[in-house]
């Protein structure tokens, strides 16, 4: 199940299945490509990493070197504040 997101309507979209669970998606319309790149994607409750193609990309387990992560700490004491948390990134 793919969570509800805008659907591309302006141009053709083509997908190619690559190795190691990677998918190459080509957009005819650059605006739709930018929309997809600028949106956080979740598929079946799992975050999906979406990156723009880069030269010499090699599909594999180490192909993505970083990820943006949101952490919620609901009972964090106020005295710890933002300043102290900035050092963990």
C-alpha positions in Angstrom: 0.0 0.0 0.0 1.4 3.4 -1.0 0.3 6.3 1.3 -1.8 9.1 -0.4 0.4 11.5 -2.3 0.0 13.8 -5.4 -0.1 11.9 -8.7 1.9 13.0 -11.7 -0.4 14.3 -14.4 1.6 16.5 -16.7 4.0 14.0 -18.4 4.9 10.4 -18.9 6.6 8.6 -16.0 8.7 5.5 -16.7 10.2 3.1 -14.1 13.0 0.6 -14.4 13.7 -2.0 -11.8 17.4 -2.0 -10.9 19.4 -4.4 -8.7 19.4 -4.5 -4.9 15.9 -3.1 -4.5 16.5 0.1 -6.3 14.1 1.7 -8.8 15.0 4.2 -11.5 12.1 6.6 -12.3 12.2 8.9 -15.3 9.9 11.9 -15.5 9.0 13.7 -18.7 8.0 16.8 -16.7 10.8 18.3 -14.5 8.2 19.9 -12.2 6.7 16.5 -11.3 10.2 15.2 -10.7 10.9 18.0 -8.3 7.5 17.4 -6.6 8.5 13.7 -6.0 12.0 14.6 -4.8 10.7 17.2 -2.4 8.1 14.9 -0.7 8.6 12.5 2.2 7.5 9.1 1.0 6.1 6.2 3.1 5.2 2.8 1.6 3.4 0.3 3.8 4.5 2.2 6.8 8.2 2.2 5.8 10.2 5.3 4.8 11.3 5.3 1.2 14.6 7.0 0.3 14.2 9.1 -2.8 17.3 10.8 -4.4 18.1 12.4 -7.7 20.2 10.3 -10.0 23.9 10.9 -9.7 26.7 9.9 -12.1 28.4 6.5 -11.5 25.6 5.3 -9.2 26.0 1.6 -8.4 23.0 -0.2 -6.9 23.9 -2.0 -3.7 23.5 -2.1 0.0 25.9 0.9 0.5 24.4 3.0 -2.3 22.7 5.4 0.1 25.1 6.9 2.6 22.8 9.1 4.7 19.1 9.5 5.7 17.1 12.3 7.3 15.5 11.0 10.5 12.9 12.6 12.7 13.0 11.6 16.3 10.2 12.3 18.8 11.1 12.5 22.5 7.8 13.2 24.2 9.0 13.3 27.8 12.3 15.1 27.3 13.1 17.3 30.2 13.0 21.0 29.3 16.5 21.6 30.8 18.0 19.5 28.0 16.6 21.8 25.4 17.6 22.1 21.7 21.2 23.3 22.3 22.2 20.0 24.0 20.5 17.8 21.4 22.3 19.5 18.5 25.5 17.7 19.3 24.1 14.2 18.6 23.7 14.8 14.9 
